[in-house]
Amino acid sequence: MKRKILGMMGKMEVLVREAVDIGIIELAGEIDIYNCGEIKKLIDAYIARKIVKIIVDMGKVSYIDSSTIGVLISEVKRLEQQKGGLRLLNLKGAPRNVLEMARLEGVLRVCESEKEAVESFGASA
């Protein structure tokens, strides 16, 4: 599934897919208060299907705001309660700077490759 969702700063593009028992959400563009709720909706859909290990690929994301960080943190907690988890992938540039400035590297786990993210859940790709 591929969608474009408008936000205040621009548009966010979303592509979802699965690998083994892991949901993968690929994001591109700008994520802000007006469109970050879509991330929660996508994770809700995965949880409804009993998929509680989620990778969010942010390699093509150029902007995030504090509301995006808030959504990601709340989803990490919710997925962990379900015995799952959330991994961020390909976080770079301004989005990575926002995460580092907020000192959230210990809360939001960042992986450098999809293979690393999949293996961090104890599954094989």
Secondary structure, DSSP 8 states (H G I E B T S, - for coil): -EEEEE-SSSEEEEEEEEETTEEEEEEEEEE-TTTTHHHHHHHHHHHHTT--EEEEEEEEEEEE-HHHHHHHHHHHHHHHHTT-EEEEES--HHHHHHHHHTT-TTTSEEESSHHHHHHHTT---
